Amino acid sequence: MIDNLPFLVVAGTIMIGLYAILMKKDLIKMIMGISLVESGVNLFLIALGYRWDSIAPIFTGAPSLAMVMPTVQALTLTSIVIGVATLALLLSLVMVIYRYYHTTDVRKVTKLQG
């Protein structure tokens, strides 16, 4: 059971994020949900690359012990950078919508419905 704990936390984080994206009508809360889903995916990548009783792959003269996978760590760093850029773009879009419509409620922004 304890071996599956990180994956249960990942599933919970992603479910909370999906709930916020689908059920909330405020744009800021929807963006917070997107950020939670992104954090869940990053945690999933880290949990996939973790190995019990292993060392970090930064030592050049390391003994012949098992090392953690550096690929998922690099993917996670890339995902964090992309997530920050996406978050900044979404927040700037919400600022423009708020200046134009004076609200962040999706139901009141009627011209975006098409």
Secondary structure, DSSP 8 states (H G I E B T S, - for coil): -GGGHHHHHHHHHHHHHHHHHHH--BHHHHHHHHHHHHHHHHHHHHHHH--TT-B-TT-TT--S--B--HHHHHHHHHHHHHHHHHHHHHHHHHHHHHHHHS--BTTT-GGGG-
